[in-house]
């Protein structure tokens, strides 16, 4: 049988977009051409545009029992769903982007003062490893990274931010994958970054992106961390990923 | 005539050092071998060790009318004075230096919160362009810089700090000159950095070090600045120096 599309994968529930007008709605529907599993064995739909979308069965939040059977998945081959990433474009960062980012960064972090941690120099002197994701003309995400001067085969991701309404839309993944691509093209073998042990969302994201955790001196909720890594009271989880 | 040394250039007044014991006092006396002028036509004594020391006539703070005449300067050739820089050694920064710097940085800036502006990554991934100045085993200054990825012939100085008791002892000059040397050796043609228009000491220091000011959109006390350069309300003076 073929399930009615809206009952199972709704474009609107997959992709809430405060910027998009109803006039452009459904313009980015793309057919499912295959399914595959991520490293945690969760199902991903591969779309005709080459982008992918998680189609999790995670009751009671996401009811998609069909994805667990070969027959269920087969029934969805050819079904068009809205592609979050087809709305998004990625480009290198420019110094002018700093002015936008600096005005929204504290809001995107729910009022935390993150401003001082991001000087303009990353948008000026590390443009080739810094990226902006846009939805039409709106900036909805940024990444600032660099190639290590000390370790010629290493690249480092310093700061990543995504507009709260665009999280889980693939924006962060686009930014990381673009960074990996540029790092690989420049002969880098490893990418590093750090996060706070309390940031469970960030830890889970990095694990999904294929990062491993460098063993530290303490365990926080089952995750190995490095005490006082970034100064007193500032423990960190250290990630690395081989390219 | 030959002036009595202590009456004119006192080692103790030139170089207050809270770390040094009386046992080591005068161990670093070096003979004056020549005099020259800086770009602002102030007099500098060149010592036998190769280091230099300003010998300003700036009454009523510094009374050295003798330095203004050729005869007066000639009388001081061969006179030993304490060399502030011979006490100081310079080396590349290491990640472990971050832990010391992060504990003193706010004190060195008289309580201002500068901590967030200096992540550990500069001590890890930019070691070849970051330096530490020590007085014996004590860290008394640091510089974090990098080579621009975007502009292959440019180097950038991000952060420089000197222990308050070691300012005017040549520590900052040592750090900058080491950075220039490494930048030159790596084919860089220009060094850039920024400071706040209210930081008159920093502006004067950069001018003494041969930096020029990039013309901005506003003038603050006769100095050209760039409004909102580092975000809203954060105007900056932009320096550049050709190597």
Interface residues (C-beta under 8 A of the other chain):
Chain A: X98 X99 X102 X103 X113 X115 X116 X117 X119 X120 X121 X124 X125 X126 X127 X128 X129 X146 X147 X148 X149 X150 X151 X154 X156 X158 X228 X229 X230 X231 X232
Chain B: X98 X99 X102 X103 X113 X115 X116 X117 X119 X120 X121 X124 X125 X126 X127 X128 X129 X146 X147 X148 X149 X150 X151 X154 X156 X158 X228 X229 X230 X231 X232
